[in-house]
Protein backbone atom coordinates (compact mmCIF):
# COMPACT_ATOMS: atom_id res chain seq x y z
CA UNK A 1 0.00 0.00 0.00
CA UNK A 2 2.91 2.34 0.57
CA UNK A 3 4.85 1.73 -2.65
CA UNK A 4 2.98 4.59 -4.40
CA UNK A 5 4.01 7.06 -1.69
CA UNK A 6 2.38 8.41 1.45
CA UNK A 7 0.52 11.11 -0.50
CA UNK A 8 -1.35 8.43 -2.50
CA UNK A 9 -2.39 6.21 0.42
CA UNK A 10 -6.00 7.45 0.31
CA UNK A 11 -6.50 6.61 -3.35
CA UNK A 12 -4.72 3.27 -2.95
CA UNK A 13 -7.00 2.41 -0.02
CA UNK A 14 -10.10 3.39 -2.02
CA UNK A 15 -8.97 1.23 -4.95
CA UNK A 16 -8.21 -1.64 -2.58
CA UNK A 17 -11.68 -1.45 -1.02
CA UNK A 18 -13.37 -1.56 -4.43
CA UNK A 19 -11.68 -4.85 -5.38
CA UNK A 20 -13.10 -7.94 -3.57
CA UNK A 21 -9.84 -9.89 -3.88
CA UNK A 22 -7.80 -7.05 -2.40
CA UNK A 23 -10.36 -6.61 0.42
CA UNK A 24 -9.86 -10.25 1.34
CA UNK A 25 -6.07 -9.82 1.31
CA UNK A 26 -6.36 -6.77 3.55
CA UNK A 27 -8.67 -8.62 5.95
CA UNK A 28 -6.28 -11.59 6.11
CA UNK A 29 -3.35 -9.27 6.84
CA UNK A 30 -5.34 -7.51 9.56
CA UNK A 31 -6.35 -10.81 11.17
CA UNK A 32 -2.74 -12.02 11.17
CA UNK A 33 -1.53 -8.71 12.61
CA UNK A 34 -4.11 -8.82 15.42
CA UNK A 35 -3.44 -12.49 16.20
CA UNK A 36 0.32 -11.92 16.21
CA UNK A 37 -0.01 -8.89 18.46
CA UNK A 38 -2.16 -10.83 20.93
CA UNK A 39 0.37 -13.68 20.88
CA UNK A 40 3.22 -11.27 21.70
CA UNK A 41 1.18 -9.76 24.55
CA UNK A 42 0.37 -13.23 25.89
CA UNK A 43 4.02 -14.26 25.86
CA UNK A 44 4.98 -10.99 27.56
CA UNK A 45 2.33 -11.82 30.18
CA UNK A 46 0.45 -8.57 29.53
CA UNK A 47 -2.77 -10.52 28.89
CA UNK A 48 -3.72 -13.06 31.51
CA UNK A 49 -7.22 -14.20 30.56
CA UNK A 50 -7.36 -17.66 28.99
CA UNK A 51 -9.86 -16.40 26.41
CA UNK A 52 -7.09 -14.54 24.55
CA UNK A 53 -5.54 -17.91 23.64
CA UNK A 54 -8.41 -18.45 21.18
CA UNK A 55 -7.55 -15.39 19.06
CA UNK A 56 -4.80 -17.15 17.05
CA UNK A 57 -6.88 -20.27 16.20
CA UNK A 58 -9.92 -18.09 15.42
CA UNK A 59 -7.87 -15.91 13.05
CA UNK A 60 -6.44 -18.95 11.25
CA UNK A 61 -9.88 -20.55 10.98
CA UNK A 62 -11.34 -17.34 9.55
CA UNK A 63 -8.51 -17.08 7.03
CA UNK A 64 -9.07 -20.72 6.05
CA UNK A 65 -12.74 -20.01 5.40
CA UNK A 66 -11.78 -16.92 3.39
CA UNK A 67 -9.57 -19.11 1.19
CA UNK A 68 -12.48 -21.51 0.65
CA UNK A 69 -14.65 -18.65 -0.64
CA UNK A 70 -11.73 -16.81 -2.24
CA UNK A 71 -12.61 -14.25 -4.89
CA UNK A 72 -10.66 -14.72 -8.12
CA UNK A 73 -10.14 -12.23 -10.90
CA UNK A 74 -10.24 -14.92 -13.56
CA UNK A 75 -13.52 -15.98 -15.08
CA UNK A 76 -14.81 -19.43 -14.12
CA UNK A 77 -14.28 -20.71 -17.68
CA UNK A 78 -10.59 -19.70 -17.52
CA UNK A 79 -10.15 -21.38 -14.16
CA UNK A 80 -11.75 -24.56 -15.57
CA UNK A 81 -9.27 -24.60 -18.44
CA UNK A 82 -6.34 -24.21 -16.07
CA UNK A 83 -7.57 -26.98 -13.74
CA UNK A 84 -8.11 -29.49 -16.57
CA UNK A 85 -4.64 -29.07 -18.12
C-alpha positions in Angstrom: 0.0 0.0 0.0 2.9 2.3 0.6 4.8 1.7 -2.6 3.0 4.6 -4.4 4.0 7.1 -1.7 2.4 8.4 1.4 0.5 11.1 -0.5 -1.4 8.4 -2.5 -2.4 6.2 0.4 -6.0 7.5 0.3 -6.5 6.6 -3.4 -4.7 3.3 -3.0 -7.0 2.4 0.0 -10.1 3.4 -2.0 -9.0 1.2 -4.9 -8.2 -1.6 -2.6 -11.7 -1.5 -1.0 -13.4 -1.6 -4.4 -11.7 -4.9 -5.4 -13.1 -7.9 -3.6 -9.8 -9.9 -3.9 -7.8 -7.0 -2.4 -10.4 -6.6 0.4 -9.9 -10.3 1.3 -6.1 -9.8 1.3 -6.4 -6.8 3.5 -8.7 -8.6 6.0 -6.3 -11.6 6.1 -3.4 -9.3 6.8 -5.3 -7.5 9.6 -6.3 -10.8 11.2 -2.7 -12.0 11.2 -1.5 -8.7 12.6 -4.1 -8.8 15.4 -3.4 -12.5 16.2 0.3 -11.9 16.2 0.0 -8.9 18.5 -2.2 -10.8 20.9 0.4 -13.7 20.9 3.2 -11.3 21.7 1.2 -9.8 24.5 0.4 -13.2 25.9 4.0 -14.3 25.9 5.0 -11.0 27.6 2.3 -11.8 30.2 0.5 -8.6 29.5 -2.8 -10.5 28.9 -3.7 -13.1 31.5 -7.2 -14.2 30.6 -7.4 -17.7 29.0 -9.9 -16.4 26.4 -7.1 -14.5 24.6 -5.5 -17.9 23.6 -8.4 -18.5 21.2 -7.5 -15.4 19.1 -4.8 -17.1 17.1 -6.9 -20.3 16.2 -9.9 -18.1 15.4 -7.9 -15.9 13.0 -6.4 -18.9 11.2 -9.9 -20.6 11.0 -11.3 -17.3 9.6 -8.5 -17.1 7.0 -9.1 -20.7 6.0 -12.7 -20.0 5.4 -11.8 -16.9 3.4 -9.6 -19.1 1.2 -12.5 -21.5 0.6 -14.6 -18.7 -0.6 -11.7 -16.8 -2.2 -12.6 -14.3 -4.9 -10.7 -14.7 -8.1 -10.1 -12.2 -10.9 -10.2 -14.9 -13.6 -13.5 -16.0 -15.1 -14.8 -19.4 -14.1 -14.3 -20.7 -17.7 -10.6 -19.7 -17.5 -10.1 -21.4 -14.2 -11.8 -24.6 -15.6 -9.3 -24.6 -18.4 -6.3 -24.2 -16.1 -7.6 -27.0 -13.7 -8.1 -29.5 -16.6 -4.6 -29.1 -18.1 
